[in-house]
Amino acid sequence: MPCAPAAGPRLLAAVLSVAAFDFFFVPPRFTFAVTDARYLFTFLVMLIVGLVISGLTVRTRAQAEAAHHREQQTAALYAMSRELASTRGVDNLLQIAVRHVTDVFQGQVVVLVPGSGGTLAAWSGGQFEVDANELGVARWVFEHRQPAGLGNDDAAPAPPRCTCR
């Protein structure tokens, strides 16, 4: 979700609106002098209302952008599930999944699939080759059923460095 913009532009717009009201409509016109103290309360209320409305507008815009993003994700998931439901064969299923995940996340994808004899095979659809060390770590995780990598418990054994090809 995008960050909320700074309050500075909203505050500036509200202050300029109050100043324009004072300049054009409050007697004496075409000056910023205020002869009636009741207008000061009006200015304060206008400023508060302007800030509240601009804050609500920013929040509504952020919610609309988030809803649009969720709509795009839902449409992509629906398209992928519809395409997967009508496809047979592991290679075709992997190709569809990799293509859709690549489109949604704008990156490179590799699927690690258990192969014959309990080994682990990498399938990327030709996008890129998996490094032997990365594949070695993935195989270690698959065989030992333990997490590995950054952010894991220090007591967990470190996966071996793979030199196999």
PyMOL CGO cylinders between C-alpha atoms (Angstrom):
from pymol import cmd
from pymol.cgo import CYLINDER

trace = [
    CYLINDER, 0.00, 0.00, 0.00, 1.42, 3.43, -0.85, 0.3, 1, 1, 1, 1, 1, 1,
    CYLINDER, 1.42, 3.43, -0.85, 2.51, 5.79, 1.88, 0.3, 1, 1, 1, 1, 1, 1,
    CYLINDER, 2.51, 5.79, 1.88, 0.28, 8.71, 2.81, 0.3, 1, 1, 1, 1, 1, 1,
    CYLINDER, 0.28, 8.71, 2.81, 1.53, 12.03, 1.46, 0.3, 1, 1, 1, 1, 1, 1,
    CYLINDER, 1.53, 12.03, 1.46, 2.84, 14.66, 3.84, 0.3, 1, 1, 1, 1, 1, 1,
    CYLINDER, 2.84, 14.66, 3.84, 0.36, 16.97, 5.53, 0.3, 1, 1, 1, 1, 1, 1,
    CYLINDER, 0.36, 16.97, 5.53, 2.17, 20.04, 4.17, 0.3, 1, 1, 1, 1, 1, 1,
    CYLINDER, 2.17, 20.04, 4.17, 0.34, 20.31, 0.83, 0.3, 1, 1, 1, 1, 1, 1,
    CYLINDER, 0.34, 20.31, 0.83, -3.02, 19.71, 2.52, 0.3, 1, 1, 1, 1, 1, 1,
    CYLINDER, -3.02, 19.71, 2.52, -2.30, 22.38, 5.12, 0.3, 1, 1, 1, 1, 1, 1,
    CYLINDER, -2.30, 22.38, 5.12, -1.12, 24.81, 2.45, 0.3, 1, 1, 1, 1, 1, 1,
    CYLINDER, -1.12, 24.81, 2.45, -4.28, 24.28, 0.37, 0.3, 1, 1, 1, 1, 1, 1,
    CYLINDER, -4.28, 24.28, 0.37, -6.52, 24.81, 3.40, 0.3, 1, 1, 1, 1, 1, 1,
    CYLINDER, -6.52, 24.81, 3.40, -4.67, 27.97, 4.47, 0.3, 1, 1, 1, 1, 1, 1,
    CYLINDER, -4.67, 27.97, 4.47, -4.74, 29.39, 0.94, 0.3, 1, 1, 1, 1, 1, 1,
    CYLINDER, -4.74, 29.39, 0.94, -8.48, 28.69, 0.72, 0.3, 1, 1, 1, 1, 1, 1,
    CYLINDER, -8.48, 28.69, 0.72, -9.13, 30.57, 3.96, 0.3, 1, 1, 1, 1, 1, 1,
    CYLINDER, -9.13, 30.57, 3.96, -6.88, 33.41, 2.80, 0.3, 1, 1, 1, 1, 1, 1,
    CYLINDER, -6.88, 33.41, 2.80, -8.72, 33.61, -0.54, 0.3, 1, 1, 1, 1, 1, 1,
    CYLINDER, -8.72, 33.61, -0.54, -12.07, 33.72, 1.27, 0.3, 1, 1, 1, 1, 1, 1,
    CYLINDER, -12.07, 33.72, 1.27, -10.76, 36.51, 3.50, 0.3, 1, 1, 1, 1, 1, 1,
    CYLINDER, -10.76, 36.51, 3.50, -9.29, 38.47, 0.59, 0.3, 1, 1, 1, 1, 1, 1,
    CYLINDER, -9.29, 38.47, 0.59, -12.28, 38.27, -1.77, 0.3, 1, 1, 1, 1, 1, 1,
    CYLINDER, -12.28, 38.27, -1.77, -15.37, 38.05, 0.47, 0.3, 1, 1, 1, 1, 1, 1,
    CYLINDER, -15.37, 38.05, 0.47, -14.69, 39.50, 3.94, 0.3, 1, 1, 1, 1, 1, 1,
    CYLINDER, -14.69, 39.50, 3.94, -15.11, 43.27, 4.33, 0.3, 1, 1, 1, 1, 1, 1,
    CYLINDER, -15.11, 43.27, 4.33, -12.97, 45.25, 3.73, 0.3, 1, 1, 1, 1, 1, 1,
    CYLINDER, -12.97, 45.25, 3.73, -12.53, 43.40, 0.46, 0.3, 1, 1, 1, 1, 1, 1,
    CYLINDER, -12.53, 43.40, 0.46, -9.20, 42.96, -1.33, 0.3, 1, 1, 1, 1, 1, 1,
    CYLINDER, -9.20, 42.96, -1.33, -7.26, 43.14, 1.93, 0.3, 1, 1, 1, 1, 1, 1,
    CYLINDER, -7.26, 43.14, 1.93, -6.38, 40.62, 4.59, 0.3, 1, 1, 1, 1, 1, 1,
    CYLINDER, -6.38, 40.62, 4.59, -7.62, 42.90, 7.37, 0.3, 1, 1, 1, 1, 1, 1,
    CYLINDER, -7.62, 42.90, 7.37, -10.46, 41.51, 9.49, 0.3, 1, 1, 1, 1, 1, 1,
    CYLINDER, -10.46, 41.51, 9.49, -12.72, 44.05, 11.22, 0.3, 1, 1, 1, 1, 1, 1,
    CYLINDER, -12.72, 44.05, 11.22, -15.27, 41.57, 12.63, 0.3, 1, 1, 1, 1, 1, 1,
    CYLINDER, -15.27, 41.57, 12.63, -13.93, 39.05, 15.15, 0.3, 1, 1, 1, 1, 1, 1,
    CYLINDER, -13.93, 39.05, 15.15, -16.67, 36.56, 14.21, 0.3, 1, 1, 1, 1, 1, 1,
    CYLINDER, -16.67, 36.56, 14.21, -14.80, 35.91, 10.96, 0.3, 1, 1, 1, 1, 1, 1,
    CYLINDER, -14.80, 35.91, 10.96, -11.84, 34.53, 12.92, 0.3, 1, 1, 1, 1, 1, 1,
    CYLINDER, -11.84, 34.53, 12.92, -14.07, 31.70, 14.16, 0.3, 1, 1, 1, 1, 1, 1,
    CYLINDER, -14.07, 31.70, 14.16, -15.28, 31.18, 10.57, 0.3, 1, 1, 1, 1, 1, 1,
    CYLINDER, -15.28, 31.18, 10.57, -11.68, 31.00, 9.37, 0.3, 1, 1, 1, 1, 1, 1,
    CYLINDER, -11.68, 31.00, 9.37, -10.82, 28.43, 12.03, 0.3, 1, 1, 1, 1, 1, 1,
    CYLINDER, -10.82, 28.43, 12.03, -13.82, 26.25, 11.16, 0.3, 1, 1, 1, 1, 1, 1,
    CYLINDER, -13.82, 26.25, 11.16, -13.02, 26.52, 7.43, 0.3, 1, 1, 1, 1, 1, 1,
    CYLINDER, -13.02, 26.52, 7.43, -9.42, 25.51, 8.09, 0.3, 1, 1, 1, 1, 1, 1,
    CYLINDER, -9.42, 25.51, 8.09, -10.44, 22.48, 10.16, 0.3, 1, 1, 1, 1, 1, 1,
    CYLINDER, -10.44, 22.48, 10.16, -13.06, 21.38, 7.63, 0.3, 1, 1, 1, 1, 1, 1,
    CYLINDER, -13.06, 21.38, 7.63, -10.55, 21.76, 4.78, 0.3, 1, 1, 1, 1, 1, 1,
    CYLINDER, -10.55, 21.76, 4.78, -7.97, 19.64, 6.61, 0.3, 1, 1, 1, 1, 1, 1,
    CYLINDER, -7.97, 19.64, 6.61, -10.51, 16.95, 7.49, 0.3, 1, 1, 1, 1, 1, 1,
    CYLINDER, -10.51, 16.95, 7.49, -11.87, 16.75, 3.95, 0.3, 1, 1, 1, 1, 1, 1,
    CYLINDER, -11.87, 16.75, 3.95, -8.39, 16.60, 2.42, 0.3, 1, 1, 1, 1, 1, 1,
    CYLINDER, -8.39, 16.60, 2.42, -7.42, 13.86, 4.88, 0.3, 1, 1, 1, 1, 1, 1,
    CYLINDER, -7.42, 13.86, 4.88, -10.53, 11.87, 3.97, 0.3, 1, 1, 1, 1, 1, 1,
    CYLINDER, -10.53, 11.87, 3.97, -9.77, 12.36, 0.27, 0.3, 1, 1, 1, 1, 1, 1,
    CYLINDER, -9.77, 12.36, 0.27, -6.23, 11.03, 0.70, 0.3, 1, 1, 1, 1, 1, 1,
    CYLINDER, -6.23, 11.03, 0.70, -7.50, 8.04, 2.66, 0.3, 1, 1, 1, 1, 1, 1,
    CYLINDER, -7.50, 8.04, 2.66, -10.20, 7.32, 0.07, 0.3, 1, 1, 1, 1, 1, 1,
    CYLINDER, -10.20, 7.32, 0.07, -7.65, 7.49, -2.75, 0.3, 1, 1, 1, 1, 1, 1,
    CYLINDER, -7.65, 7.49, -2.75, -5.35, 5.06, -0.91, 0.3, 1, 1, 1, 1, 1, 1,
    CYLINDER, -5.35, 5.06, -0.91, -8.25, 2.67, -0.33, 0.3, 1, 1, 1, 1, 1, 1,
    CYLINDER, -8.25, 2.67, -0.33, -9.22, 2.86, -4.00, 0.3, 1, 1, 1, 1, 1, 1,
    CYLINDER, -9.22, 2.86, -4.00, -5.65, 2.06, -5.05, 0.3, 1, 1, 1, 1, 1, 1,
    CYLINDER, -5.65, 2.06, -5.05, -5.53, -0.88, -2.63, 0.3, 1, 1, 1, 1, 1, 1,
    CYLINDER, -5.53, -0.88, -2.63, -8.86, -2.17, -3.96, 0.3, 1, 1, 1, 1, 1, 1,
    CYLINDER, -8.86, -2.17, -3.96, -7.58, -1.87, -7.53, 0.3, 1, 1, 1, 1, 1, 1,
    CYLINDER, -7.58, -1.87, -7.53, -4.45, -3.82, -6.57, 0.3, 1, 1, 1, 1, 1, 1,
    CYLINDER, -4.45, -3.82, -6.57, -6.55, -6.54, -4.92, 0.3, 1, 1, 1, 1, 1, 1,
    CYLINDER, -6.55, -6.54, -4.92, -8.77, -6.66, -8.00, 0.3, 1, 1, 1, 1, 1, 1,
    CYLINDER, -8.77, -6.66, -8.00, -5.75, -7.20, -10.24, 0.3, 1, 1, 1, 1, 1, 1,
    CYLINDER, -5.75, -7.20, -10.24, -4.46, -9.99, -7.99, 0.3, 1, 1, 1, 1, 1, 1,
    CYLINDER, -4.46, -9.99, -7.99, -7.87, -11.67, -7.91, 0.3, 1, 1, 1, 1, 1, 1,
    CYLINDER, -7.87, -11.67, -7.91, -8.18, -11.48, -11.69, 0.3, 1, 1, 1, 1, 1, 1,
    CYLINDER, -8.18, -11.48, -11.69, -4.71, -12.97, -12.09, 0.3, 1, 1, 1, 1, 1, 1,
    CYLINDER, -4.71, -12.97, -12.09, -5.49, -15.79, -9.66, 0.3, 1, 1, 1, 1, 1, 1,
    CYLINDER, -5.49, -15.79, -9.66, -8.77, -16.48, -11.42, 0.3, 1, 1, 1, 1, 1, 1,
    CYLINDER, -8.77, -16.48, -11.42, -7.08, -16.59, -14.83, 0.3, 1, 1, 1, 1, 1, 1,
    CYLINDER, -7.08, -16.59, -14.83, -4.38, -18.91, -13.50, 0.3, 1, 1, 1, 1, 1, 1,
    CYLINDER, -4.38, -18.91, -13.50, -6.85, -21.25, -11.81, 0.3, 1, 1, 1, 1, 1, 1,
    CYLINDER, -6.85, -21.25, -11.81, -9.04, -21.38, -14.91, 0.3, 1, 1, 1, 1, 1, 1,
    CYLINDER, -9.04, -21.38, -14.91, -6.03, -22.18, -17.08, 0.3, 1, 1, 1, 1, 1, 1,
    CYLINDER, -6.03, -22.18, -17.08, -4.69, -24.76, -14.61, 0.3, 1, 1, 1, 1, 1, 1,
    CYLINDER, -4.69, -24.76, -14.61, -8.07, -26.49, -14.41, 0.3, 1, 1, 1, 1, 1, 1,
    CYLINDER, -8.07, -26.49, -14.41, -8.09, -27.11, -18.16, 0.3, 1, 1, 1, 1, 1, 1,
    CYLINDER, -8.09, -27.11, -18.16, -4.48, -28.33, -18.42, 0.3, 1, 1, 1, 1, 1, 1,
    CYLINDER, -4.48, -28.33, -18.42, -3.00, -31.78, -18.03, 0.3, 1, 1, 1, 1, 1, 1,
    CYLINDER, -3.00, -31.78, -18.03, 0.60, -32.81, -17.48, 0.3, 1, 1, 1, 1, 1, 1,
    CYLINDER, 0.60, -32.81, -17.48, 3.10, -31.65, -14.89, 0.3, 1, 1, 1, 1, 1, 1,
    CYLINDER, 3.10, -31.65, -14.89, 5.27, -29.71, -17.35, 0.3, 1, 1, 1, 1, 1, 1,
    CYLINDER, 5.27, -29.71, -17.35, 2.27, -27.80, -18.73, 0.3, 1, 1, 1, 1, 1, 1,
    CYLINDER, 2.27, -27.80, -18.73, 1.00, -27.06, -15.21, 0.3, 1, 1, 1, 1, 1, 1,
    CYLINDER, 1.00, -27.06, -15.21, 4.42, -25.81, -14.12, 0.3, 1, 1, 1, 1, 1, 1,
    CYLINDER, 4.42, -25.81, -14.12, 4.74, -23.65, -17.22, 0.3, 1, 1, 1, 1, 1, 1,
    CYLINDER, 4.74, -23.65, -17.22, 1.36, -22.00, -16.57, 0.3, 1, 1, 1, 1, 1, 1,
    CYLINDER, 1.36, -22.00, -16.57, 2.10, -21.47, -12.87, 0.3, 1, 1, 1, 1, 1, 1,
    CYLINDER, 2.10, -21.47, -12.87, 5.54, -19.98, -13.54, 0.3, 1, 1, 1, 1, 1, 1,
    CYLINDER, 5.54, -19.98, -13.54, 4.16, -17.65, -16.24, 0.3, 1, 1, 1, 1, 1, 1,
    CYLINDER, 4.16, -17.65, -16.24, 1.35, -16.33, -14.05, 0.3, 1, 1, 1, 1, 1, 1,
    CYLINDER, 1.35, -16.33, -14.05, 3.48, -15.92, -10.93, 0.3, 1, 1, 1, 1, 1, 1,
    CYLINDER, 3.48, -15.92, -10.93, 6.12, -14.11, -13.01, 0.3, 1, 1, 1, 1, 1, 1,
    CYLINDER, 6.12, -14.11, -13.01, 3.46, -11.75, -14.38, 0.3, 1, 1, 1, 1, 1, 1,
    CYLINDER, 3.46, -11.75, -14.38, 1.97, -10.99, -10.95, 0.3, 1, 1, 1, 1, 1, 1,
    CYLINDER, 1.97, -10.99, -10.95, 5.24, -10.49, -9.05, 0.3, 1, 1, 1, 1, 1, 1,
    CYLINDER, 5.24, -10.49, -9.05, 7.32, -9.05, -11.92, 0.3, 1, 1, 1, 1, 1, 1,
    CYLINDER, 7.32, -9.05, -11.92, 10.28, -11.31, -11.21, 0.3, 1, 1, 1, 1, 1, 1,
    CYLINDER, 10.28, -11.31, -11.21, 11.97, -14.57, -11.99, 0.3, 1, 1, 1, 1, 1, 1,
    CYLINDER, 11.97, -14.57, -11.99, 10.44, -17.78, -10.66, 0.3, 1, 1, 1, 1, 1, 1,
    CYLINDER, 10.44, -17.78, -10.66, 11.77, -21.26, -10.10, 0.3, 1, 1, 1, 1, 1, 1,
    CYLINDER, 11.77, -21.26, -10.10, 9.73, -24.23, -8.90, 0.3, 1, 1, 1, 1, 1, 1,
    CYLINDER, 9.73, -24.23, -8.90, 11.47, -26.97, -6.96, 0.3, 1, 1, 1, 1, 1, 1,
    CYLINDER, 11.47, -26.97, -6.96, 9.82, -30.32, -7.63, 0.3, 1, 1, 1, 1, 1, 1,
    CYLINDER, 9.82, -30.32, -7.63, 10.52, -33.65, -5.90, 0.3, 1, 1, 1, 1, 1, 1,
    CYLINDER, 10.52, -33.65, -5.90, 12.03, -35.95, -8.48, 0.3, 1, 1, 1, 1, 1, 1,
    CYLINDER, 12.03, -35.95, -8.48, 12.57, -39.66, -8.65, 0.3, 1, 1, 1, 1, 1, 1,
    CYLINDER, 12.57, -39.66, -8.65, 14.37, -41.24, -5.71, 0.3, 1, 1, 1, 1, 1, 1,
    CYLINDER, 14.37, -41.24, -5.71, 13.54, -38.38, -3.33, 0.3, 1, 1, 1, 1, 1, 1,
    CYLINDER, 13.54, -38.38, -3.33, 15.76, -35.84, -5.08, 0.3, 1, 1, 1, 1, 1, 1,
    CYLINDER, 15.76, -35.84, -5.08, 14.81, -32.25, -5.77, 0.3, 1, 1, 1, 1, 1, 1,
    CYLINDER, 14.81, -32.25, -5.77, 14.72, -30.85, -9.29, 0.3, 1, 1, 1, 1, 1, 1,
    CYLINDER, 14.72, -30.85, -9.29, 14.50, -27.17, -10.28, 0.3, 1, 1, 1, 1, 1, 1,
    CYLINDER, 14.50, -27.17, -10.28, 12.05, -26.08, -13.00, 0.3, 1, 1, 1, 1, 1, 1,
    CYLINDER, 12.05, -26.08, -13.00, 12.17, -22.48, -14.19, 0.3, 1, 1, 1, 1, 1, 1,
    CYLINDER, 12.17, -22.48, -14.19, 10.73, -22.73, -17.66, 0.3, 1, 1, 1, 1, 1, 1,
    CYLINDER, 10.73, -22.73, -17.66, 14.01, -21.57, -19.13, 0.3, 1, 1, 1, 1, 1, 1,
    CYLINDER, 14.01, -21.57, -19.13, 13.91, -18.19, -17.34, 0.3, 1, 1, 1, 1, 1, 1,
    CYLINDER, 13.91, -18.19, -17.34, 17.22, -18.72, -15.55, 0.3, 1, 1, 1, 1, 1, 1,
    CYLINDER, 17.22, -18.72, -15.55, 19.44, -21.39, -14.09, 0.3, 1, 1, 1, 1, 1, 1,
    CYLINDER, 19.44, -21.39, -14.09, 19.51, -22.09, -10.36, 0.3, 1, 1, 1, 1, 1, 1,
    CYLINDER, 19.51, -22.09, -10.36, 22.93, -21.74, -8.75, 0.3, 1, 1, 1, 1, 1, 1,
    CYLINDER, 22.93, -21.74, -8.75, 24.38, -25.06, -7.52, 0.3, 1, 1, 1, 1, 1, 1,
    CYLINDER, 24.38, -25.06, -7.52, 24.74, -23.66, -3.98, 0.3, 1, 1, 1, 1, 1, 1,
    CYLINDER, 24.74, -23.66, -3.98, 21.11, -22.54, -3.90, 0.3, 1, 1, 1, 1, 1, 1,
    CYLINDER, 21.11, -22.54, -3.90, 19.97, -25.91, -5.18, 0.3, 1, 1, 1, 1, 1, 1,
    CYLINDER, 19.97, -25.91, -5.18, 22.15, -27.60, -2.56, 0.3, 1, 1, 1, 1, 1, 1,
    CYLINDER, 22.15, -27.60, -2.56, 20.54, -25.58, 0.22, 0.3, 1, 1, 1, 1, 1, 1,
    CYLINDER, 20.54, -25.58, 0.22, 17.07, -26.35, -1.16, 0.3, 1, 1, 1, 1, 1, 1,
    CYLINDER, 17.07, -26.35, -1.16, 17.89, -30.06, -1.26, 0.3, 1, 1, 1, 1, 1, 1,
    CYLINDER, 17.89, -30.06, -1.26, 19.17, -29.94, 2.33, 0.3, 1, 1, 1, 1, 1, 1,
    CYLINDER, 19.17, -29.94, 2.33, 15.96, -28.21, 3.47, 0.3, 1, 1, 1, 1, 1, 1,
    CYLINDER, 15.96, -28.21, 3.47, 13.86, -30.75, 1.55, 0.3, 1, 1, 1, 1, 1, 1,
    CYLINDER, 13.86, -30.75, 1.55, 15.71, -33.75, 3.00, 0.3, 1, 1, 1, 1, 1, 1,
    CYLINDER, 15.71, -33.75, 3.00, 15.90, -32.51, 6.61, 0.3, 1, 1, 1, 1, 1, 1,
    CYLINDER, 15.90, -32.51, 6.61, 12.52, -30.71, 6.74, 0.3, 1, 1, 1, 1, 1, 1,
    CYLINDER, 12.52, -30.71, 6.74, 14.09, -27.75, 8.52, 0.3, 1, 1, 1, 1, 1, 1,
    CYLINDER, 14.09, -27.75, 8.52, 14.28, -24.09, 7.54, 0.3, 1, 1, 1, 1, 1, 1,
    CYLINDER, 14.28, -24.09, 7.54, 17.59, -22.65, 6.42, 0.3, 1, 1, 1, 1, 1, 1,
    CYLINDER, 17.59, -22.65, 6.42, 18.83, -19.24, 5.50, 0.3, 1, 1, 1, 1, 1, 1,
    CYLINDER, 18.83, -19.24, 5.50, 18.60, -15.72, 6.81, 0.3, 1, 1, 1, 1, 1, 1,
    CYLINDER, 18.60, -15.72, 6.81, 16.39, -15.14, 9.84, 0.3, 1, 1, 1, 1, 1, 1,
    CYLINDER, 16.39, -15.14, 9.84, 16.42, -18.67, 11.22, 0.3, 1, 1, 1, 1, 1, 1,
    CYLINDER, 16.42, -18.67, 11.22, 17.42, -19.90, 14.66, 0.3, 1, 1, 1, 1, 1, 1,
    CYLINDER, 17.42, -19.90, 14.66, 21.19, -19.92, 15.20, 0.3, 1, 1, 1, 1, 1, 1,
    CYLINDER, 21.19, -19.92, 15.20, 20.96, -23.37, 16.82, 0.3, 1, 1, 1, 1, 1, 1,
    CYLINDER, 20.96, -23.37, 16.82, 19.73, -24.93, 13.57, 0.3, 1, 1, 1, 1, 1, 1,
    CYLINDER, 19.73, -24.93, 13.57, 22.47, -26.71, 11.65, 0.3, 1, 1, 1, 1, 1, 1,
    CYLINDER, 22.47, -26.71, 11.65, 23.85, -24.83, 8.68, 0.3, 1, 1, 1, 1, 1, 1,
    CYLINDER, 23.85, -24.83, 8.68, 23.16, -26.45, 5.33, 0.3, 1, 1, 1, 1, 1, 1,
    CYLINDER, 23.16, -26.45, 5.33, 26.24, -27.81, 3.58, 0.3, 1, 1, 1, 1, 1, 1,
    CYLINDER, 26.24, -27.81, 3.58, 27.83, -25.92, 0.72, 0.3, 1, 1, 1, 1, 1, 1,
    CYLINDER, 27.83, -25.92, 0.72, 27.12, -27.88, -2.42, 0.3, 1, 1, 1, 1, 1, 1,
    CYLINDER, 27.12, -27.88, -2.42, 29.85, -28.37, -4.97, 0.3, 1, 1, 1, 1, 1, 1,
    CYLINDER, 29.85, -28.37, -4.97, 27.90, -30.83, -7.10, 0.3, 1, 1, 1, 1, 1, 1,
    CYLINDER, 27.90, -30.83, -7.10, 26.83, -30.16, -10.65, 0.3, 1, 1, 1, 1, 1, 1,
]
cmd.load_cgo(trace, "trace")
